[in-house]
Amino acid sequence: MKKFVIIILIALMHFALSVLIVPATLSVGSAVSTQQAEPSLTFKTLVVATRILHFPIISQSLYSRHWFPGRWIYIPIFLNSFLWSAGIYLLHYFYNKLIKKKKNGYRKH
């Protein structure tokens, strides 16, 4: 049960970041586009972070926006966050297993 709670907490943090980064990126983008000909480093960084956070599920090419009208858009965002959190947890789990093997003197003969 503790593992599932950890996965859900990581998913909720990722979900919050995924939802909040879009308006931040749009805000910086609209402010930058009126002042400069080329996007700033801040804007470029926000765009890259948005693409990373929304990978792999949230992509314009994967689904029609009509499938998730209005607030239903949060369903694929949360599924994406859950995938990320499960992946992060699995990486952490396997990393800990590897460390324990090395500490216990695992050697090939």
Secondary structure, 3 states (H helix, E strand, C coil): CHHHHHHHHHHHHHHHHHHHHHHHHHHHHHHHHHHCCCCCHHHHHHHHHHHHHCCCCCCCCCCCHHHCCHHHHHHHHHHHHHHHHHHHHHHHHHHHHHHHHHHCCCCCC
